Amino acid sequence: MFMFLLALVFNTSLAADDAPAGQKVFYNPKTEIDFEELEIEGILQKPQSSIVIERKKANFNPLIKLRSNWNDEISESIEEIK
């Protein structure tokens, strides 16, 4: 157990010494990676199985009652025009 704690403390102290305390670290504002010379070879494989899950339609309670029969209103409006 003591060796494990000693190794843990030793490794963390080495990682902290990467940048000296008084120096600032500068990073390039833009990094460019060139993939033109990179050649990738591989085989396209299809999945062995697939799962198809049917989505249920959402059921909302309508706030407005939709009517399909407007005959009564049309006949009343015709009588109002006459």
Contacts in CASP RR format, 6 or more apart in sequence:
PFRMAT RR
TARGET T0000
AUTHOR 0000-0000-0000
METHOD contacts of the structure
MODEL  1
MFMFLLALVFNTSLAADDAPAGQKVFYNPKTEIDFEELEIEGILQKPQSS
IVIERKKANFNPLIKLRSNWNDEISESIEEIK
19 25 0 8 1.000
END
